[in-house]
Amino acid sequence: MRIVLAEDHFLLRDGLIRLLQAYGHEVVAAVDNGSDLLAALTAERPDVAIVDVRLPPNFTDEGLRAVLSARRTMPDLPVLLLSQYVEPLYARELLASGGRGVGYMLKDRVTNGSQFLDSIRRVAEGGTAMDPEVISQLLVRKERDESVGSLSAREREVLEWVAQGRSNAGIAQGLFITEKAVAKHISSIFTKLGLLPADADNRRVLAVLAYLDQ
């Protein structure tokens, strides 16, 4: 697939380029700042963008801002954000921008090549790939909310897998339970959170994450 990469650290950027190329992907642009990122996204219209949230010149949220600007004309541009820390505001802003194909990963997960490449694939296909640590911290931050606190330990576990973009079959396999049990847990989760279940897995993930980071 055709990829635009935005990362200001040379060694990490070079390493990512080599990894992606080794698996047959084409890095059509590799930039290190927000303005060049926006120009590359507009010109190349890639299959997926892999973007560091904080880019020069200010190292605040230039990467995210460039992505949000690009999505105004390319609403379905798949984007995988990379960040050093869990920053729920950035995850919420990307999710709120609409469109399909969103991901948020911590940079230390990039060392797990198979997990990283799988996340890129899911996002490029229009799915969701949220870092488990991001989901876990969002849950903790909402723990005082009565509805979230009412979730059982198993329901919280299932919710984290749902938020990663996993299908019912994938969750069942990962947790060693039946698909019927997964469906029952998900139904209970939506009921307790006051959310209507959606047919599309991506839509239900976006709804859950939007709720958790209100």
C-alpha positions as CSV (number, residue, x, y, z in Angstrom):
1,M,0.0,0.0,0.0
2,R,1.0,3.7,-0.5
3,I,2.0,5.3,2.8
4,V,2.8,8.9,3.9
5,L,4.9,8.9,7.0
6,A,5.4,11.9,9.3
7,E,8.1,11.5,12.1
8,D,10.6,14.1,13.1
9,H,13.2,11.7,14.7
10,F,15.5,10.6,11.9
11,L,16.4,7.2,13.3
12,L,12.8,6.2,14.0
13,R,11.6,7.6,10.6
14,D,14.4,5.7,8.8
15,G,13.6,2.5,10.7
16,L,9.9,2.7,9.9
17,I,10.7,3.3,6.2
18,R,12.9,0.2,6.1
19,L,10.3,-1.9,8.0
20,L,7.4,-0.8,5.7
21,Q,9.4,-1.4,2.6
22,A,10.6,-4.8,3.8
23,Y,6.9,-5.8,3.9
24,G,6.2,-4.6,0.4
25,H,4.7,-1.2,1.2
26,E,5.6,2.0,-0.7
27,V,6.5,5.1,1.4
28,V,5.5,7.8,-1.1
29,A,6.5,10.6,1.3
30,A,8.4,10.8,4.6
31,V,8.3,14.2,6.2
32,D,9.3,15.7,9.6
33,N,7.0,18.7,10.1
34,G,3.3,19.6,9.9
35,S,3.3,21.8,6.8
36,D,5.1,19.3,4.7
37,L,2.8,16.6,6.0
38,L,-0.3,18.5,4.8
39,A,1.2,19.1,1.4
40,A,2.2,15.4,1.1
41,L,-1.3,14.2,2.1
42,T,-2.9,16.5,-0.4
43,A,-0.6,15.6,-3.2
44,E,-0.2,11.9,-2.7
45,R,-3.6,10.9,-1.3
46,P,-2.1,7.8,0.3
47,D,-3.8,4.5,1.3
48,V,-2.9,5.3,4.9
49,A,-1.0,8.1,6.8
50,I,1.2,7.2,9.8
51,V,1.7,10.4,11.8
52,D,3.5,11.5,14.9
53,V,1.1,13.8,16.8
54,R,3.9,16.2,17.8
55,L,5.9,17.7,15.0
56,P,8.0,20.8,14.4
57,P,8.0,23.7,14.7
58,N,6.2,23.8,18.1
59,F,6.0,20.1,19.0
60,T,2.5,20.4,20.3
61,D,-0.1,18.9,17.9
62,E,1.1,19.9,14.4
63,G,0.7,16.3,13.1
64,L,-2.9,16.0,14.3
65,R,-3.8,19.5,12.9
66,A,-2.4,18.5,9.5
67,V,-4.4,15.3,9.5
68,L,-7.6,17.1,10.5
69,S,-7.0,19.7,7.7
70,A,-6.5,17.0,5.1
71,R,-9.6,15.2,6.2
72,R,-11.7,18.2,5.3
73,T,-11.1,17.3,1.7
74,M,-10.4,13.6,2.2
75,P,-12.8,12.5,4.9
76,D,-12.0,8.9,4.5
77,L,-8.3,9.3,4.7
78,P,-7.1,6.4,7.0
79,V,-4.8,7.7,9.8
80,L,-2.7,6.0,12.4
81,L,-1.5,8.4,15.0
82,L,1.7,7.8,17.0
83,S,2.4,9.3,20.3
84,Q,4.9,9.0,23.1
85,Y,2.2,9.3,25.8
86,V,-1.5,8.6,26.2
87,E,-3.2,11.9,25.3
88,P,-7.0,11.2,25.2
89,L,-7.7,14.7,23.7
90,Y,-5.9,13.8,20.5
91,A,-7.7,10.4,20.2
92,R,-11.0,12.2,20.7
93,E,-10.3,14.9,18.1
94,L,-9.3,12.3,15.5
95,L,-12.4,10.2,16.2
96,A,-14.6,13.3,16.1
97,S,-13.3,14.2,12.6
98,G,-15.5,11.4,11.2
99,G,-14.5,9.2,8.3
100,R,-13.3,5.6,8.4
101,G,-9.9,4.2,9.3
102,V,-8.5,5.6,12.6
103,G,-5.8,4.4,14.9
104,Y,-3.8,5.6,17.9
105,M,-0.7,3.8,19.1
106,L,2.0,4.5,21.6
107,K,5.5,4.7,20.0
108,D,6.9,1.9,22.2
109,R,4.5,-0.5,20.5
110,V,6.3,0.1,17.2
111,T,9.0,-2.2,18.4
112,N,6.4,-5.0,18.0
113,G,6.6,-5.3,14.3
114,S,3.7,-7.7,13.8
115,Q,1.4,-5.7,16.0
116,F,2.3,-2.5,14.3
117,L,1.9,-3.8,10.8
118,D,-1.5,-5.4,11.7
119,S,-2.6,-2.0,13.0
120,I,-1.7,-0.3,9.8
121,R,-3.6,-3.0,7.8
122,R,-6.7,-2.6,9.9
123,V,-6.7,1.2,9.6
124,A,-6.0,1.1,5.9
125,E,-9.0,-1.2,5.5
126,G,-11.3,1.3,7.2
127,G,-11.1,-0.3,10.7
128,T,-10.0,0.9,14.1
129,A,-6.7,0.2,15.9
130,M,-6.5,1.7,19.3
131,D,-3.6,0.9,21.6
132,P,-4.7,-1.2,24.5
133,E,-2.9,1.1,26.9
134,V,-4.8,4.1,25.5
135,I,-8.1,2.3,26.0
136,S,-7.1,1.1,29.5
137,Q,-6.3,4.7,30.6
138,L,-9.5,6.1,29.1
139,L,-11.4,3.5,31.1
140,V,-9.6,4.4,34.3
141,R,-10.3,8.1,33.8
142,K,-14.0,7.4,33.5
143,E,-14.1,4.8,36.3
144,R,-16.0,7.2,38.6
145,D,-18.8,7.4,36.1
146,E,-21.5,5.1,37.5
147,S,-22.2,3.5,34.1
148,V,-18.6,2.6,33.4
149,G,-18.1,1.5,37.0
150,S,-21.1,-0.9,36.6
151,L,-19.2,-3.0,34.0
152,S,-17.9,-6.3,35.2
153,A,-14.3,-7.3,35.0
154,R,-15.0,-9.4,32.0
155,E,-17.1,-6.7,30.3
156,R,-14.2,-4.2,30.7
157,E,-11.9,-6.8,29.2
158,V,-14.2,-7.3,26.2
159,L,-14.6,-3.6,25.8
160,E,-10.9,-3.1,25.5
161,W,-10.8,-5.7,22.8
162,V,-13.7,-4.1,21.0
163,A,-12.0,-0.8,21.1
164,Q,-8.9,-2.3,19.4
165,G,-11.1,-3.1,16.4
166,R,-11.4,-6.8,17.0
167,S,-14.3,-8.8,15.6
168,N,-16.5,-11.0,17.9
169,A,-14.6,-14.0,16.5
170,G,-11.3,-12.4,17.3
171,I,-12.3,-11.5,20.8
172,A,-13.6,-15.0,21.4
173,Q,-10.4,-16.5,20.2
174,G,-8.3,-14.1,22.3
175,L,-10.3,-14.6,25.5
176,F,-11.0,-18.3,25.0
177,I,-14.7,-17.9,25.2
178,T,-17.5,-18.5,22.6
179,E,-18.7,-15.9,20.1
180,K,-22.2,-16.2,21.7
181,A,-20.7,-15.2,25.0
182,V,-18.9,-12.2,23.4
183,A,-22.1,-11.0,21.8
184,K,-23.9,-11.3,25.1
185,H,-21.1,-9.2,26.9
186,I,-21.2,-6.6,24.1
187,S,-24.9,-6.2,24.4
188,S,-24.7,-5.8,28.1
189,I,-21.9,-3.2,27.7
190,F,-23.9,-1.1,25.3
191,T,-27.0,-1.3,27.6
192,K,-24.9,-0.2,30.7
193,L,-23.3,2.6,28.7
194,G,-26.6,3.8,27.3
195,L,-25.4,3.2,23.7
196,L,-27.3,1.5,20.9
197,P,-25.3,-1.3,19.3
198,A,-24.3,-0.5,15.8
199,D,-24.1,-3.1,12.9
200,A,-20.6,-2.0,11.9
201,D,-17.7,-2.9,14.2
202,N,-16.0,0.4,13.4
203,R,-19.0,2.4,14.3
204,R,-19.5,0.7,17.6
205,V,-15.9,1.3,18.5
206,L,-16.1,5.0,17.7
207,A,-19.3,5.3,19.8
208,V,-17.7,3.6,22.8
209,L,-14.5,5.7,22.6
210,A,-16.4,8.9,22.1
211,Y,-18.5,8.1,25.2
212,L,-15.5,7.2,27.3
213,D,-13.7,10.4,26.6
214,Q,-16.6,12.9,26.9
